[in-house]
Amino acid sequence: MRRIRRNAWIFACTSGILQVLCFPKPALYFLSWVALAPLIYAILQCREQDALLALADDGKYFAPASAWQGFLLGYVSGIIWYLGSCYWVFNTMHEYGGLNVATSAVLLILYALYLGLYHGLFGLLLALTAARRNGYSLRALLFAPFIWVAVELARAYVTSFPWDLLGYTQIDNIPLTRIASVTGVYGLSFEIALVNTVVTAAFLVPRQKRTSLLVVSVAAIALLEAGDFVSPPALPTTQGATLVQSNVPILDEPWTLDYELETLHALSTLSVRPQATPNGEPGLIIWPEAPAPFFTTDLHVRTTLADIARSMNSAIIASTIGIRGFNNPSGERQIYNAASVIVPFGEYVPFADLLVFAQKLTREVGTFSRGHSRAPLQVGGAQVGVFICYESIFPNEVRQFARNGAQLFVNVSNDGWYGNTSAPLQHLNMARMRAIENHRWLLRDTNTGVTAVIDPYGRIVARAPRFERTALQGEYNLENDTTFYTRHGDWFPMLCAVVALLGMLVRWMDRRNQQVLVSA
């Protein structure tokens, strides 16, 4: 077996770098249309060997990678992508985790080595699909987009880390993102991977056909990318909200009662500012997830929230910390995130069954009732789907709120752990996609930013400056219609997985038939 040629390694590494550049920062989204092409080309033109039937222009014949070679090429590309796009893991571990530079760097590398396996899986499956031992395979090109989406689905359901799926690069392309209301973000990933395969094909066909195919590819990319310049009129709003950005620092020293009272007073002051309420009624007030230990059992926290609700005659959604096991004789307790809803003249804290990736750590606290499903919370006359921090990156989890009647999405998060890296911007784009998929307004309230009001097109219509303690006044509307994706979930990526398996089956049958012919 011939070794992987040097240019194939170069193409695979180039693909990894281009994928990094597609996401914030620097957010060169247009590069997504060609970012995968070098990797696909490297896998399908991997080995250099003598040709008996056909010769390339340079007198050499390039054969597709073996399964192992395809895995290695994809793996290297994936490692580069995760190191460059998720470098914030180092910052979080070092600055906030208290680990030294060397340990933090090792953890980042191990993280990339682990998650890079998915890119390796893509390379392996693509190589297995290649129908010919020599030359590139049209069959592999046809199945490549399906394989890519199937691997993205595995990232969501196997590792529970569907961070920065390829479709998020088109978050500002409003005409194209209409696909997501039917297929979820995976449909956008498929579209991008499909264009990349066409670009790849342009460099695989004979030279006399290359120019025409390149022209078609560039024209298609220009047409698709032109959607970035299309912006529908502003959507009507009937409701108002105050999103409090607490900007609570992540403290090394103990949290004292004096500091807690001072913080509660500052946030209370921001909460009672006049609210932008188009219909003249009291607007919703939201507090974000924060490193502050605002326990649901803390009388100072409960009193402050109740006083705000009464004085403003408004409902409040606040991220708090719940404790289970106060009266447990063994002394064992569980601490978990919770979304508390406080309404005037009364208090109710439903703890929705949200944290799938953390084994659903939602439990009862004191006399408060706990949620058993992804049913929306009743906030005044509205049904609100509340999801906390990391949950926003799971399309199938969030869409269940809308399917169960949520008219508005609220996402509370603490992105302060990421520091001044690109992670908060990446996280923001993923949350924006949830609004697009389900045609819902999204009120996203964070500790340090990005705090924003997002419309059903995924547009940011109001935004607070980062790293400031402030309150964002925003307007939104309640939506009742449901999208195809809301009703049917991840049908499209599952279909892609079936098609990818079909490609493996067809390849296996093809090889089996060849062996039969040879033996005959």
C-alpha positions, 0 to 999 in steps of 0.5 A: 500500500502506498503511503499518504502523499505529502500534499494530502497532509497539507490539504487536510491541515489547510482544511482544519485552518479554514474551518477555524476561520469560519467561526468567531473569531474571526468569523470569516463565514464565507470560507465555509463554502470551501473549508471542507474541500481540501479535506475531501480532496486529500482523502480522494487523492491520497496515494500516488501510484503508477497508472496503467489505464489512465494518467494524470497530467503529471504522469502520476495517478492518485488513488483514494485513501484506505480506511485507515489513511482516511481516518488519519487525514480527517483526524489531523484536520479535526485536531487543528479545528478543535485546537483553533476554535476551542482554544478557550478551554485553556483560558477557562482551565488556567484562569478560572480552574486554577490550573497551571499553564502546562496542565491547562495546555495538556487538557486542551490537547487531550480535548482536541485529540478526543473530539477530533475523532469525529473528523477522523470518523468522517474521513474513514467513512468517506474513504470506505465509500470510495468505489474504486481502488484507483482514481477518485470516486463519484460515489464518494462525492455523492455520499460525502454531505450525508456522511458529514451530517451523520457525524454531526448527529453523532457529536450531539447524541454520543458525546453531547458536544455539538459545538460549532456545527458547520451550519452555524456559519450561515447564521446571518444568511436569512434566506438560507437559514429558512432551511433550518425551520424544516431540517434544523441546523443540520440542513445548513451543514448539508448545504455547505458540505454539498457545495464543498463537494462540488468545489472538490469535484472541479479539481478532480475532473479532467482539465478540459472540464475544470473551468466550467465546473469552477465557474458554476461553483463560484456562481453558486457560492456567490448566489448563496452568500448573497443572502447575507445582504437580504434583511426582511422588515422588522417584525412587530412587537407587543411585549417588553422586557428588562434583561439584567446583565449582572457582570458578577466577577468570578471571585477567588475569595469567599462570598460574604454576606455583605458582598451578596447584599451589595450585589442584590441591591445593585441588581435590584436597582437595575431591575426597577428601571422603566421598561420598554412595554409597547402594550403599556403592561408591566414587562418581563424581568430576567436575571442571568445565570451567574457565579453568585451563589443565589440559592433558592433557599436564601431568604435575602435572594427570595425577598429581593426578587419578591420585592421587585416583582411587587414593586414593578408588578412584573414577573421575574425569571431568575437563574438560581441554585437549588439544593436537594437533600437538606433533610437527608440523614446521610448528609448528602446534597445535590446542587444544580441550576434552576430557573425560578419564576417569581410573580407579583403576590406569590412565588413559584419555582418550577425546576424544568427537567432540562439538564440531559447531559448532567443526568437531569439534575433537576430535583425538588427543593423545600416546598417548591415543585419540580418540573417533570418535562420540557413543558413551558413555564406559565409567566403571566399570560405567556408560555415561556421555554427557559433553557440554561447555558449549555442547553442552548446548543442542543437543537432537539432539546430546545425545540421540545419547548416550542412543540409543547406550547412555548411562545417565547424562549428565554436563555440564561447563561454565564459566559464569564468563564470563557473570559474575553475569548471567542467562545461567548460569540460562538455560544451566541450564534448557537442560541440564535439558531434555536430561534430560527429553527422554531420561529421564536423570539429569544431573550438571552440574558448572560452574566457578562455578555452577550446579552441580547434580544433575538427575533425569529429570523435570528437577528440581534435587535437589541444588545448590551455591551459586554463586561458591564453591569447594566440592564437591556430594554428590549421588545419582543412578541409571542409566537404560536405557530410551529415549524416543521422542525419543531414538530418533527425534530431531527428527522433530517440528520437521521435520514442522512445517517441512513443514507450514509449507511446505505453508502457503506452497504453499496460499497461492500456489495460492490467489493464483494461482486468484484471478488466474485468476478476475480475468483471466477 
